[in-house]
Amino acid sequence: MGSFEAVTEKSATTPRWVVTCMVGGVIVGVSLMGAYSTQLGMFWKTRRRHKKPVRVYMDGCFDMMHYGHCNALRQARTLGDQLIVGVVSDAEIIANKGPPVTPLHERLMMVNAVKWVDEVIPEAPYAITEEFMKKLFDEYKIDYIIHGDDPCVLPDGTDAYAHAKKAGRYKQIKRTEGVSSTDIVGRMLLCVRERSVTDSHNHSSLQRQFSNGHSPKFDAGAPATTASGTRISHFLPTSRRIVQFSNGRGPGPDSRIVYIDGAFDLFHAGHVEILRLARDLGDFLLVGIHTDHTVSGNQKIHYGNKPDELLANVRCILGMPNKNFGQSSVSWELDILVDWDWGGGSATRGSHRPIMNLHERSLSVLACRYVDEVIIGAPWEVSKDMITTFNISLVVHGTIAENNDFQKEQCNPYAVPISMGIFKLLESPLDITTTTIIKRIVSNHEAYQKRNEKKGESEKRYYEGKGHVSGD
């Protein structure tokens, strides 16, 4: 026993040392591994930091920018780390497609405001030439050039992206169905064209039809393209698309929430700039999008039963020069600018509004980098309950809008926030409204009709040969 104890005692020191060594070894080992892991982590962080980001390029006219453009930019951004966008010059658009509705400086504002865009190249060429492609690769460090699955053909019949494809630096995304700039112009042209189909239709019904992709002329099985090349929209809203466009975050507990509402129809540079100002007044911008019914529910204006006199008055109200037009042109303009009741001598300004339906308008607003959240189908009046529910700190409205007579109206939609001292009227940076855009088309409608006819041919070929393209 004694020897055993002695051995054990002697052994006990050795194992203790061994264990200590082992424990020490483990500790040292762990320390070494910890140091190694830390250094390895720093190495990968440094490598990631110094690794060249994948830069992708997408170009376009972005005329009358809409949610289809925004979705294309969103998809392009997923193919790289940085998205650089080329905006085609006015001269290039005129040469290749016809006159743009929105000038370059407005289109640049619109593209810069899209939350997926990192950089913008103004006055980009319509076609990717070898010279410009070299500039993209060398100067802008572009890795890939992106375009939708719809063909982009030059006037000479060649592919605008042939050089990028040949260089192996081309990637394709899925085209967003149901909308295009041609389609939006076409919706306005359809307001008039479909009057010849039937005089018994209701104009508010027509508005619902063309903003939701239906037409009494074409729903009976005829092709979904008019004789003038205007293809009717078939926008199919999905919850997934809304999620893709959303920021996915709410305001913090101490956030200063600013609220602004409106139709935001034909989302334009004037909208972008007022949203930018509104966002600067707080930490979180909540935007209310009015329903189609609210937008179209305007008061009637009575001017007697002479359409030429009414048109003169309407053009005066809208700030358009008075000209001598023939009877057909008078009726055409009245149908676009107002809903003329030929028997009753009255007009409802904007009964064809909105041009874009509620879901389309919501997506356009959600794509704006200044917007944090939207209320889809916001009420006309801002109530106390609404202010409490959303914890709104400030309600704002621009000085330039389709209807700025709210302070004179008996039912002022902003009466509650005004009484609470949380209402602010913002000086609008740009004198642009939806009517401004419509006026541009009305004043040059023949040129836009020809542009639609030209574009309609390529649209027709695309849809005839269309196949499924994976992506979103």
C-alpha positions as CSV (number, residue, x, y, z in Angstrom):
1,M,0.0,0.0,0.0
2,G,2.8,2.3,1.0
3,S,4.7,1.8,-2.2
4,F,1.5,2.1,-4.1
5,E,0.8,5.4,-2.4
6,A,4.4,6.4,-3.0
7,V,4.1,5.5,-6.6
8,T,0.8,7.2,-6.7
9,E,2.2,10.2,-4.9
10,K,5.2,10.2,-7.1
11,S,3.0,9.5,-10.1
12,A,0.6,12.1,-8.9
13,T,3.1,14.9,-9.4
14,T,4.0,13.6,-12.9
15,P,0.5,13.3,-14.1
16,R,-0.3,16.7,-12.5
17,W,2.6,18.2,-14.5
18,V,1.5,16.3,-17.5
19,V,-2.0,17.4,-17.0
20,T,-0.8,20.8,-16.4
21,C,1.2,20.6,-19.6
22,M,-1.7,19.2,-21.4
23,V,-4.0,21.8,-19.9
24,G,-1.4,24.4,-20.6
25,G,-1.1,23.0,-24.1
26,V,-4.8,23.1,-24.6
27,I,-4.8,26.7,-23.2
28,V,-1.9,27.7,-25.3
29,G,-3.4,25.8,-28.2
30,V,-6.7,27.5,-27.7
31,S,-4.9,30.8,-27.4
32,L,-3.0,30.1,-30.6
33,M,-6.1,28.9,-32.4
34,G,-7.9,32.0,-31.1
35,A,-5.1,34.2,-32.3
36,Y,-5.1,32.3,-35.6
37,S,-8.8,32.6,-36.0
38,T,-8.7,36.3,-35.2
39,Q,-6.0,36.8,-37.8
40,L,-7.8,34.7,-40.3
41,G,-11.0,36.7,-39.8
42,M,-9.1,39.9,-40.2
43,F,-7.4,38.5,-43.3
44,W,-10.8,37.7,-45.0
45,K,-12.2,41.0,-43.9
46,T,-9.3,42.8,-45.4
47,R,-9.5,40.7,-48.5
48,R,-13.2,41.4,-48.9
49,R,-12.5,45.1,-48.3
50,H,-9.9,45.1,-51.0
51,K,-11.7,42.8,-53.3
52,K,-12.9,44.6,-56.4
53,P,-16.7,45.0,-56.2
54,V,-18.6,43.6,-59.2
55,R,-19.9,46.6,-61.1
56,V,-22.8,46.2,-63.5
57,Y,-24.0,48.6,-66.1
58,M,-27.5,49.1,-67.4
59,D,-28.7,51.8,-69.8
60,G,-32.0,53.1,-71.0
61,C,-34.1,56.1,-72.1
62,F,-36.1,55.9,-68.8
63,D,-38.7,58.2,-70.4
64,M,-41.8,58.6,-68.3
65,M,-40.1,56.4,-65.7
66,H,-42.3,53.7,-64.2
67,Y,-42.2,50.7,-61.9
68,G,-41.1,48.5,-64.9
69,H,-37.9,50.5,-65.2
70,C,-37.4,50.3,-61.5
71,N,-37.8,46.6,-61.4
72,A,-35.3,46.2,-64.2
73,L,-32.8,48.2,-62.1
74,R,-33.6,46.2,-59.0
75,Q,-32.9,42.9,-60.9
76,A,-29.7,44.4,-62.4
77,R,-28.5,45.4,-59.0
78,T,-28.8,41.8,-57.8
79,L,-26.2,40.7,-60.4
80,G,-23.4,42.8,-58.9
81,D,-22.3,45.0,-55.9
82,Q,-22.7,48.3,-57.6
83,L,-25.1,49.4,-60.3
84,I,-24.1,52.1,-62.8
85,V,-26.9,53.4,-65.0
86,G,-26.5,55.1,-68.4
87,V,-29.3,57.6,-69.3
88,V,-29.6,58.1,-73.0
89,S,-29.5,61.7,-74.4
90,D,-32.5,63.4,-75.9
91,A,-30.8,63.6,-79.3
92,E,-30.1,59.8,-79.3
93,I,-33.7,59.1,-78.3
94,I,-35.1,61.3,-81.1
95,A,-32.8,59.6,-83.6
96,N,-33.7,56.1,-82.6
97,K,-37.3,56.2,-81.2
98,G,-38.9,59.6,-81.5
99,P,-39.3,62.6,-79.2
100,P,-39.0,61.8,-75.4
101,V,-41.9,63.0,-73.2
102,T,-39.5,63.9,-70.3
103,P,-36.2,65.8,-71.0
104,L,-32.8,64.6,-69.9
105,H,-32.5,66.6,-66.7
106,E,-35.8,65.2,-65.4
107,R,-34.9,61.7,-66.4
108,L,-31.6,62.0,-64.5
109,M,-33.5,63.1,-61.4
110,M,-35.7,60.1,-61.7
111,V,-32.9,57.6,-62.2
112,N,-30.8,59.1,-59.4
113,A,-33.8,58.7,-57.0
114,V,-34.1,54.9,-57.5
115,K,-32.8,53.2,-54.4
116,W,-30.9,50.4,-56.3
117,V,-28.8,52.9,-58.3
118,D,-25.3,53.7,-57.2
119,E,-24.0,55.9,-60.0
120,V,-25.4,57.6,-63.1
121,I,-23.8,58.3,-66.5
122,P,-25.6,61.1,-68.3
123,E,-26.0,61.3,-72.1
124,A,-25.1,57.6,-72.7
125,P,-25.3,56.4,-76.3
126,Y,-28.3,54.5,-77.4
127,A,-26.2,51.6,-78.7
128,I,-23.2,50.0,-77.0
129,T,-20.4,50.8,-79.5
130,E,-17.0,49.2,-79.2
131,E,-15.5,52.6,-78.3
132,F,-18.1,53.2,-75.5
133,M,-17.8,49.6,-74.3
134,K,-14.0,50.1,-73.9
135,K,-14.8,53.2,-71.9
136,L,-17.1,51.3,-69.7
137,F,-14.6,48.6,-69.0
138,D,-11.5,50.8,-68.6
139,E,-12.8,54.1,-67.1
140,Y,-15.9,52.9,-65.2
141,K,-14.5,49.5,-64.4
142,I,-17.7,47.7,-65.5
143,D,-17.7,43.9,-65.3
144,Y,-21.0,43.2,-67.0
145,I,-23.6,45.0,-69.2
146,I,-27.2,44.2,-68.4
147,H,-30.4,44.3,-70.5
148,G,-33.9,42.8,-70.5
149,D,-34.9,39.7,-72.5
150,D,-36.8,42.0,-74.9
151,P,-34.7,42.7,-78.1
152,C,-33.2,46.2,-78.5
153,V,-32.8,46.7,-82.3
154,L,-31.2,49.7,-83.9
155,P,-32.8,51.4,-87.0
156,D,-30.4,49.4,-89.2
157,G,-31.7,46.2,-87.8
158,T,-28.6,45.3,-85.7
159,D,-28.6,44.3,-82.0
160,A,-27.7,47.3,-79.8
161,Y,-25.9,44.9,-77.4
162,A,-24.0,42.8,-80.0
163,H,-20.6,44.0,-79.0
164,A,-21.2,43.2,-75.3
165,K,-22.5,39.7,-76.1
166,K,-19.5,39.1,-78.3
167,A,-17.1,40.1,-75.5
168,G,-18.8,37.7,-73.1
169,R,-19.7,40.5,-70.8
170,Y,-23.5,40.5,-71.2
171,K,-26.1,39.4,-68.8
172,Q,-29.9,39.2,-69.2
173,I,-32.7,40.0,-66.9
174,K,-36.5,39.3,-67.1
175,R,-38.6,42.1,-68.6
176,T,-41.4,43.4,-66.3
177,E,-44.7,42.6,-67.9
178,G,-47.7,44.9,-68.2
179,V,-46.0,48.3,-68.6
180,S,-43.8,50.3,-70.8
181,S,-43.4,54.0,-71.7
182,T,-45.1,53.2,-75.0
183,D,-48.0,51.6,-73.1
184,I,-48.5,54.6,-70.8
185,V,-48.7,57.0,-73.7
186,G,-51.0,54.5,-75.4
187,R,-53.3,54.5,-72.4
188,M,-53.9,58.2,-73.0
189,L,-54.4,57.7,-76.7
190,L,-56.9,54.9,-76.0
191,C,-59.1,57.3,-74.1
192,V,-60.0,58.9,-77.3
193,R,-59.7,56.0,-79.7
194,E,-62.2,53.8,-77.8
195,R,-64.9,56.5,-78.0
196,S,-65.4,55.4,-81.6
197,V,-66.1,51.8,-80.4
198,T,-69.1,52.8,-78.3
199,D,-70.7,56.0,-77.1
200,S,-72.5,54.2,-74.3
201,H,-69.5,53.3,-72.1
202,N,-68.9,55.0,-68.8
203,H,-65.6,57.0,-68.7
204,S,-64.7,55.9,-65.2
205,S,-65.3,52.4,-66.3
206,L,-63.0,53.0,-69.3
207,Q,-60.3,54.3,-66.9
208,R,-60.6,51.1,-64.9
209,Q,-60.4,49.0,-68.0
210,F,-57.2,50.5,-69.5
211,S,-55.4,50.8,-66.3
212,N,-56.1,47.2,-65.5
213,G,-55.4,45.7,-68.9
214,H,-58.9,45.4,-70.4
215,S,-60.6,46.9,-73.4
216,P,-64.1,46.4,-74.8
217,K,-62.6,46.5,-78.3
218,F,-60.0,43.8,-77.7
219,D,-61.4,41.5,-74.9
220,A,-63.5,39.6,-77.4
221,G,-60.5,37.7,-78.6
222,A,-58.9,40.2,-80.9
223,P,-55.1,40.8,-80.7
224,A,-54.1,42.8,-77.6
225,T,-52.5,45.5,-79.8
226,T,-54.3,48.4,-81.5
227,A,-53.9,49.4,-85.1
228,S,-51.6,52.2,-84.0
229,G,-49.3,49.9,-82.1
230,T,-50.6,50.6,-78.6
231,R,-50.6,47.4,-76.6
232,I,-53.0,47.3,-73.7
233,S,-51.5,46.8,-70.3
234,H,-51.8,43.4,-68.5
235,F,-50.3,44.3,-65.2
236,L,-50.6,41.5,-62.7
237,P,-49.8,42.7,-59.2
238,T,-48.4,40.2,-56.7
239,S,-47.5,40.4,-53.0
240,R,-44.0,39.2,-53.9
241,R,-43.4,42.2,-56.1
242,I,-44.4,44.6,-53.2
243,V,-42.1,42.8,-50.8
244,Q,-39.2,43.1,-53.4
245,F,-39.8,46.9,-53.6
246,S,-40.3,47.4,-49.8
247,N,-37.5,48.4,-47.4
248,G,-38.7,45.8,-44.9
249,R,-38.1,47.9,-41.9
250,G,-40.3,50.2,-39.8
251,P,-39.5,53.4,-37.9
252,G,-37.6,53.4,-34.6
253,P,-39.3,54.2,-31.3
254,D,-38.0,57.7,-31.3
255,S,-38.3,58.3,-35.1
256,R,-39.7,61.6,-36.4
257,I,-42.3,60.3,-38.9
258,V,-43.3,62.6,-41.7
259,Y,-46.4,62.0,-43.8
260,I,-47.3,63.1,-47.3
261,D,-50.1,61.9,-49.5
262,G,-51.3,62.2,-53.0
263,A,-52.1,60.3,-56.2
264,F,-48.5,60.2,-57.5
265,D,-49.9,59.4,-60.9
266,L,-47.3,59.2,-63.8
267,F,-44.6,59.4,-61.1
268,H,-42.4,62.3,-62.2
269,A,-39.5,64.5,-61.2
270,G,-41.8,66.9,-59.4
271,H,-42.9,64.0,-57.1
272,V,-39.3,63.0,-56.5
273,E,-38.2,66.4,-55.4
274,I,-41.1,67.0,-53.0
275,L,-40.5,63.6,-51.5
276,R,-36.8,64.5,-51.0
277,L,-37.7,67.7,-49.2
278,A,-40.2,65.8,-47.0
279,R,-37.7,63.1,-46.1
280,D,-35.2,65.8,-44.9
281,L,-37.7,66.9,-42.3
282,G,-37.6,63.7,-40.3
283,D,-36.2,60.2,-39.9
284,F,-38.9,58.2,-41.6
285,L,-41.1,59.2,-44.6
286,L,-44.6,57.6,-44.8
287,V,-46.4,58.2,-48.1
288,G,-50.1,57.8,-48.5
289,I,-51.2,56.7,-52.0
290,H,-54.9,57.6,-52.8
291,T,-57.2,55.0,-54.3
292,D,-58.2,55.1,-58.0
293,H,-61.7,56.2,-56.9
294,T,-60.4,59.0,-54.8
295,V,-58.2,60.3,-57.6
296,S,-60.9,60.3,-60.2
297,G,-63.6,61.8,-57.9
298,N,-63.2,65.5,-58.9
299,Q,-65.9,68.2,-59.1
300,K,-67.6,69.1,-62.4
301,I,-66.9,72.3,-64.2
302,H,-69.7,73.9,-66.3
303,Y,-68.9,76.0,-69.3
304,G,-72.0,75.8,-71.5
305,N,-72.4,73.4,-74.4
306,K,-69.8,74.6,-76.9
307,P,-66.8,72.3,-76.9
308,D,-64.4,74.9,-78.5
309,E,-65.3,77.4,-75.8
310,L,-64.8,74.8,-73.1
311,L,-61.4,73.8,-74.6
312,A,-60.3,77.4,-74.6
313,N,-61.2,77.7,-70.9
314,V,-59.6,74.4,-70.0
315,R,-56.4,75.2,-71.9
316,C,-56.3,78.6,-70.1
317,I,-56.7,76.9,-66.7
318,L,-53.9,74.4,-67.5
319,G,-51.6,77.1,-68.8
320,M,-51.7,75.9,-72.4
321,P,-51.6,78.4,-75.4
322,N,-54.9,78.8,-77.2
323,K,-54.8,77.7,-80.8
324,N,-57.2,77.3,-83.6
325,F,-58.0,73.6,-84.0
326,G,-60.5,71.7,-86.1
327,Q,-63.5,70.1,-84.4
328,S,-61.8,66.6,-84.3
329,S,-58.7,68.1,-82.5
330,V,-61.0,69.9,-80.1
331,S,-62.9,66.7,-79.2
332,W,-59.6,64.8,-79.0
333,E,-58.1,67.3,-76.5
334,L,-61.2,67.5,-74.4
335,D,-61.3,63.7,-74.1
336,I,-57.7,63.7,-72.8
337,L,-57.8,66.8,-70.6
338,V,-61.3,66.4,-69.2
339,D,-64.3,64.1,-69.4
340,W,-66.6,66.1,-71.6
341,D,-70.3,65.5,-71.4
342,W,-71.4,66.4,-74.9
343,G,-75.1,66.7,-73.9
344,G,-74.8,68.3,-70.5
345,G,-72.2,71.0,-71.2
346,S,-70.0,70.0,-68.3
347,A,-66.6,68.5,-67.7
348,T,-64.9,66.5,-64.9
349,R,-61.3,67.4,-64.9
350,G,-59.3,64.1,-64.6
351,S,-62.1,61.5,-64.9
352,H,-59.6,59.5,-67.0
353,R,-57.2,59.7,-64.0
354,P,-55.4,58.0,-62.7
355,I,-53.5,56.8,-65.8
356,M,-51.7,54.3,-63.5
357,N,-53.7,52.2,-61.1
358,L,-53.2,52.0,-57.4
359,H,-50.7,49.1,-57.4
360,E,-48.6,50.6,-60.2
361,R,-48.5,54.0,-58.5
362,S,-47.5,52.3,-55.1
363,L,-44.6,50.4,-56.7
364,S,-43.3,53.6,-58.4
365,V,-43.3,55.4,-55.0
366,L,-41.8,52.5,-53.1
367,A,-38.8,52.4,-55.5
368,C,-37.9,56.0,-54.5
369,R,-34.9,56.1,-52.2
370,Y,-36.5,58.9,-50.1
371,V,-39.5,56.8,-49.2
372,D,-39.5,54.4,-46.2
373,E,-43.1,53.1,-46.3
374,V,-46.4,53.6,-48.2
375,I,-50.0,53.3,-47.3
376,I,-51.7,51.6,-50.3
377,G,-55.1,53.2,-50.6
378,A,-54.7,56.0,-48.0
379,P,-57.8,57.9,-46.9
380,W,-58.5,61.4,-48.4
381,E,-58.7,63.0,-44.9
382,V,-55.9,62.8,-42.4
383,S,-57.7,61.9,-39.2
384,K,-56.6,62.0,-35.5
385,D,-56.8,58.2,-35.3
386,M,-54.5,57.9,-38.3
387,I,-52.0,60.3,-36.8
388,T,-52.0,58.3,-33.6
389,T,-51.8,54.9,-35.3
390,F,-48.8,55.8,-37.3
391,N,-47.2,58.1,-34.7
392,I,-47.0,60.9,-37.3
393,S,-45.0,63.9,-36.2
394,L,-45.5,66.1,-39.2
395,V,-47.9,66.2,-42.2
396,V,-46.7,68.0,-45.3
397,H,-48.0,69.1,-48.7
398,G,-46.3,70.7,-51.7
399,T,-47.3,74.1,-53.2
400,I,-47.5,72.6,-56.6
401,A,-50.2,69.9,-56.9
402,E,-53.1,68.9,-59.1
403,N,-55.5,70.3,-56.5
404,N,-54.3,73.0,-54.1
405,D,-57.7,74.4,-53.2
406,F,-57.9,72.2,-50.1
407,Q,-57.6,75.2,-47.7
408,K,-60.6,76.8,-49.4
409,E,-62.7,73.7,-49.3
410,Q,-65.4,73.1,-46.7
411,C,-63.9,69.6,-45.9
412,N,-60.2,70.3,-45.7
413,P,-58.4,66.9,-45.7
414,Y,-55.7,68.4,-43.5
415,A,-58.0,70.2,-41.0
416,V,-56.9,67.9,-38.1
417,P,-53.1,68.2,-38.5
418,I,-53.5,71.9,-39.0
419,S,-55.5,72.2,-35.8
420,M,-52.8,70.2,-34.0
421,G,-50.0,72.4,-35.3
422,I,-48.3,69.6,-37.2
423,F,-49.0,70.7,-40.8
424,K,-46.4,72.3,-43.1
425,L,-46.8,73.5,-46.7
426,L,-43.5,72.9,-48.6
427,E,-42.3,75.0,-51.5
428,S,-42.2,72.6,-54.4
429,P,-38.8,72.8,-56.2
430,L,-40.3,72.0,-59.6
431,D,-43.4,73.2,-61.3
432,I,-44.4,69.8,-62.7
433,T,-47.7,67.9,-62.2
434,T,-49.3,64.9,-63.9
435,T,-51.2,67.4,-66.0
436,T,-47.9,68.8,-67.1
437,I,-46.9,65.4,-68.5
438,I,-50.3,65.0,-70.2
439,K,-50.1,68.4,-71.7
440,R,-46.7,67.5,-73.3
441,I,-48.4,64.5,-75.0
442,V,-51.5,66.4,-76.0
443,S,-49.5,69.3,-77.6
444,N,-47.5,66.8,-79.7
445,H,-49.8,63.9,-79.9
446,E,-49.2,63.1,-83.6
447,A,-45.5,62.6,-83.0
448,Y,-46.2,60.3,-80.1
449,Q,-48.8,58.4,-82.0
450,K,-46.2,57.7,-84.8
451,R,-43.7,56.7,-82.1
452,N,-46.1,54.2,-80.7
453,E,-46.8,52.8,-84.1
454,K,-43.1,52.3,-84.7
455,K,-42.5,50.8,-81.3
456,G,-45.6,48.6,-81.7
457,E,-44.0,46.5,-84.4
458,S,-41.1,45.5,-82.2
459,E,-43.5,44.9,-79.3
460,K,-45.6,42.6,-81.5
461,R,-42.6,40.6,-82.5
462,Y,-41.5,40.2,-78.9
463,Y,-44.9,38.9,-77.7
464,E,-45.3,36.6,-80.7
465,G,-41.9,34.9,-80.0
466,K,-42.0,35.2,-76.2
467,G,-41.0,32.3,-74.0
468,H,-40.7,31.8,-70.3
469,V,-37.6,33.5,-68.8
470,S,-36.7,32.6,-65.2
471,G,-36.1,35.4,-62.8
472,D,-38.0,38.1,-61.0
